[in-house]
Amino acid sequence: KNLPPGKTGWPVIGESIEYLGAGWKGRPEKFIFDRMSNYSSYIFKTNLMLQPTVVFCGAPAHKFLFANENKLIQSWWPSSVDKIFPSSTQTSSKEEAIKMRKMLPNFFKPEALQRYIGIMDTIAHQHFAANWDNKDMIVVVYPLTQRYTFWIACRLFLSIEDPKEVDRFLERFKVLSEGLVSIPVDFPGTPFHGSIKASEYIRKEFLMRIIKQRKIDLAEGKASPTQDILSHMLLTADEDGKFMKEVDIADKILGLLIGGHDTASSACAFIVKYLAELPHIYQGVYKEQMDIAKSKGPGELLNWEDIQKMKLSWNVACEVLRLAPPVQGAFRDVLTDFMYEGFYIPKGWKIYWSTHSTHKNPEYFLEPYKFDPSRFDGRGPVPYTFVPFGGGPRMCPGKEYARLEILVFMHNLVKKFKWEKLIPDEKIVVNPMPIPEKGLPIQLFPY
Ligand code: HEM
């Protein structure tokens, strides 16, 4: 049978090491481009995460995959992810994903999102005052953007208000994320082992304690049914009148935290990096945000209309997501044998789609390494070429929420500071999100 070109690497581990990189700090972009130029610019075979895998590259391939979700293919996560959180939306379990998908529109519908803007803005004020203003005006950005997005999620998902509690939770959470996309060796000391332990603690102890207390508070009228995602999950029954089990709620909330946390933190950190490197882009964003700031009364929070005015800022954020996409790509399981472009794709193999195959492809983006936010003016890039949030039925449900928290972050940041990078050529590592190796230390210059 005519399998796609490519090699499957070492016995058992295949090319996972090349993909994830030594020390789990990989260069997925190089992996994809090397093989696109060695084998074929639209398809090649390999072996990743212990699975024979075909990588689909380019806009037509993305279109094909997104259109065939749940027909020829279905979302699949490496067994490592299934083990770290057994029944949540991030796993391959289709039923759980469907349940989650049905519930999500309530959290991410426009009325709900509009309510979140003021809360995000309040948290941003407190976050910048508590963490960025210091004597030397030197900060390391990535841990701070992690704090910012985690604080927002803790508030909107669980009504955790105390920053110290948020920080304690974040420490455990970081251990979990680090082993999420790793070689699944469950042995003390490996990232995978740490991740399983952290997940058990978060799901079975930390979240369970909050869920039980919330049930009591709701029964006694001390908590509001609409105050956050947790109340909503506890009080919403499915079509058969059944309420979700506590363990499932813990898993779902963890799934949302995983989906939304490191992704948005990485995006915010790269925005800081690019704005430091490109003063003319910073000036444009500064002007746009100051016009909005000047139109507000003292203490007045950002609202939906303000967000709509942040056109250039969002173009800049999109260009950052194109050049440094937080999600490298995702896997699919092949449900039935099929042919693609004359190549045989066997049932049971995995498919991987990669943001890089289009984002930095000169066929779709002229001078792909040039930072040019005007690419997003008007109708923007050609469909299926700009895919930081994926596409089709499994497209990121948190896209609009992410847009809001990123724009609120940019507004509060440029209003307060200019900055310079302290390590001019800081290396970028991918673990599994891209991050500057030393976390992006910067010198701040407050206004
Ligand atoms: C810049 C920020 C973000 C990026 C780049 C991003 C990217 C993605 C991508 C590419 C996928 C699809 C993966 C696939 O094709 O299988 C995805 C799925 C998902 N995202 Fe996001 N995401 C972001 C923020 C968020 C936020 C803020 C949340 C939640 C509040 C979230 C929750 C999820 C969930 C639950 C899924 C799984 C959906 C499913 O499998 O049906 N994401 N995200």
Residues whose N, C-alpha, C, O or C-beta is under 5 A from the ligand:
A	BS01	HEM	T89 A97 G255 L256 G259 G260 T263 A264 A267 P326 V327 A330 V387 P388 F389 G390 P393 R394 M395 C396 P397 G398 Y401 A402
